[in-house]
Amino acid sequence: MVSPQTAYDVINMKIKSVLLRVFLYGIYFFCLLMYVLFQGSEYDWMDPSMLASPPGLAPSPDNLSLPIQDESNNRAVFRGLIVTIAVVVQMAICFSLSRKEAIITVTLLGVTLLLFK
């Protein structure tokens, strides 16, 4: 006969396992969502014709090819940090959860990185 303490331990282990999965997947999917949301430039939604010409330049079609912002934005750094966190969480999923879950999350991370460069 199984003692009540053993049954309690089994239930406690299952609860810890579920909470670990929820925690790891929550962080993982949040990282993927942030990676997708911060894709591109913050000015991508703007039409270049909506922008005023820089001071000293007359409006012309040639001025529309000027970059809207400089290339020293923080989005690339933030996205790199998000990918680093996602890879660390991916390693935690690989070591603490099943192999099937690890393969699925590796595939999901790869597809996300390929589609949203």
FIDREN-215585 format. One record per atom (N, C-alpha, C): x, y, z negated. Coordinates in steps of 0.001 Angstrom, whole numbers, plus 500000, padded with zeros to 6 digits. Each point is the difference from the previous one (the first is absolute). Layout:
N
XYZ;...
END
This chain:
117
500841498818500000;499159501182500000;500886501246500000;499585501005500734;500753501244500123;499659500899498817;501026500515499401;499767500879498850;499521501371500466;499260500707499166;499515501332500378;501146500974500274;501121499836499318;501147500890500213;500565499824501407;500050498758500498;500505499740501343;499070500615501045;498712499862499827;499041500601500931;500131501521499992;500208500561498828;500192501448499894;501269500422500737;501071499222499881;501254500315500684;499839499943501514;499249499030500494;499771499878501442;499221501207500511;498970500387499287;499206501168500401;500854501262499944;500822500111498978;500876501159499856;501002500073501154;500546498850500415;500946499981501120;499310500376501307;498766499548500192;499263500347501218;499709501498500047;499646500567498869;499735501439499947;501269500782500317;501125499582499448;501270500675500288;500365499877501474;499742498840500585;500297499796501414;499147500914500878;498729500106499685;499101500868500773;500409501460499842;500317500418498789;500420501385499775;501305500316500723;500923499033500031;501252500199500733;499730500176501485;499120499173500552;499653500118501422;499352501352500296;499056500400499178;499317501282500207;501004501144499925;500903499953499043;501008501049499838;500935500061501208;500559498852500400;500942499984501126;499325500384501310;498828499436500265;499308500340501238;499510501443499998;499619500516498857;499594501405499918;501131500933500385;501174499761499443;501165500821500351;500357499810501469;499978498761500469;500393499688501375;499083500692501010;498697499861499827;499069500614500948;499982501524499874;500244500524498812;500117501451499847;501213500514500777;501112499277499940;501194500393500759;499729499959501501;499338498952500472;499684499924501427;499068501130500425;499022500316499170;499076501091500305;500736501337500062;500868500256499057;500762501251500001;500936500070501205;500588498875500379;500872499967501178;499216500386501251;498804499472500126;499170500306501168;499519501449499960;499600500489498838;499475501365499900;501063501057500261;501243499724499657;501057500986500190;500754499790501306;499372499345500953;500609499785501297;499900501273500830;501033500308500753;499974501154500874;500269501300499269;499660501084500643;500226501328499454;498728500507499336;500179500894499043;498818500575499358;499259500943500942;500613500340501112;499378500908500962;499492499267501239;499943498684499997;499557499244501167;498569500327500407;499178500348499051;498597500268500302;499810501332500707;501022500862499984;499870501332500600;500329499958501488;499251500746500756;500307500195501403;501056501097500083;501073499801500770;501038501035500055;499485501367500429;498922500054500770;499471501297500421;499346500747498838;499720499314498893;499414500655498834;501038500809499227;501238499703500226;501064500633499228;500374501343500595;500336500923499159;500465501304500464;501436499861500482;500361500834500945;501380499992500486;500928500523498921;501228499511499959;500963500537499036;500220501489500241;500357500749498970;500222501435500185;501088500255501047;499732500934500863;500973500365501018;499833499234501299;499132499010500044;499777499250501233;498593500281500504;499923500294501275;498688500205500606;499344498638500204;498688499913499818;499336498710500203;500138499534501444;500463498815500187;500117499411501329;499959498483499853;499738499295501084;499984498529499916;501355499418499595;501094500743500268;501323499501499617;500166499967498485;499370500919499303;500131500057498544;499249498862499313;499073499381500717;499219498934499383;500828498744499767;501143499907500675;500835498815499815;500921500131498787;499971501149499332;500823500160498804;499476499095498893;500882499457499193;499515499145498908;499191500804498987;498973499395499476;499146500666499028;500720500130498671;500772498991499647;500714500008498724;501412499485500217;500861500299499070;501349499469500107;499988498524499611;501086499314500300;500057498558499772;500388499629498573;500158500975499138;500409499710498623;498779499892499089;499053499174500387;498803499855499177;500196498890498975;499143499975499019;500113499008498939;499195498743500295;499277499972501092;499189498823500312;500865498772500253;501092500158500708;500860498854500291;500605499441498717;500399500873499103;500559499555498718;498927499291499185;498811500566499966;498895499404499252;499618498639500580;499952499897501328;499666498726500631;501082498963499744;501256500422499985;501082499074499674;499890499479498578;499643500880499083;499804499595498607;498827499028499878;498940500258500737;498835499113499980;500364498619500538;500775499954501088;500412498707500556;500884499256499010;500884500717499317;500862499365498999;499168499387498879;499023500744499511;499125499472498945;499215498795500517;499505500079501237;499239498882500571;500867498756500143;501260500171500378;500899498845500134;500295499390498633;500189500831498984;500235499479498644;498771499234499507;498817500550500230;498772499302499606;499842498721500819;500385500060501277;499958498810500850;500898498898499436;501177500371499523;500909499014499392;499372499424498727;499336500845499210;499334499515498787;498872499036500359;499259500301501065;498948499091500457;500614498684500459;501107500080500697;500671498802500500;500450499094498857;500543500580498941;500539499193498908;498951499558498985;498935500777499834;499058499670498931;498681499404500487;499680500148501272;498736499468500509;500283498901501028;498987499554500692;500158498863500909;500727500391501284;500509498985500679;500724500213501252;499061500545501076;498770499519500019;499021500468500986;499739501494499830;499846500453498777;499780501426499745;501216500820500413;501186499468499754;501220500711500386;500098500136501512;499683498944500733;500066500048501467;498969500977500551;498811499987499444;498946500915500466;500397501453499751;500555500286498820;500363501386499706;501217500448500803;500940499091500289;501135500358500868;499491500341501393;499083499194500507;499422500259501320;499256501331500019;499221500263498971;499258501262499916;500942501200499941;501071499886499232;500979501088499929;500670500213501351;500371498916500676;500631500115501315;499093500646501027;498741499587500031;499044500579500952;499780501478499701;499889500338498733;499806501406499618;501195500845500415;501200499497499775;501194500759500370;500128500136501512;499597498976500754;500075500086501457;498954500949500584;498793499956499466;498923500821500556;500099501472499619;500560500290498839;500027501380499513;501432500469499780;500791499997501057;501396500453499911;500065501460499680;
END
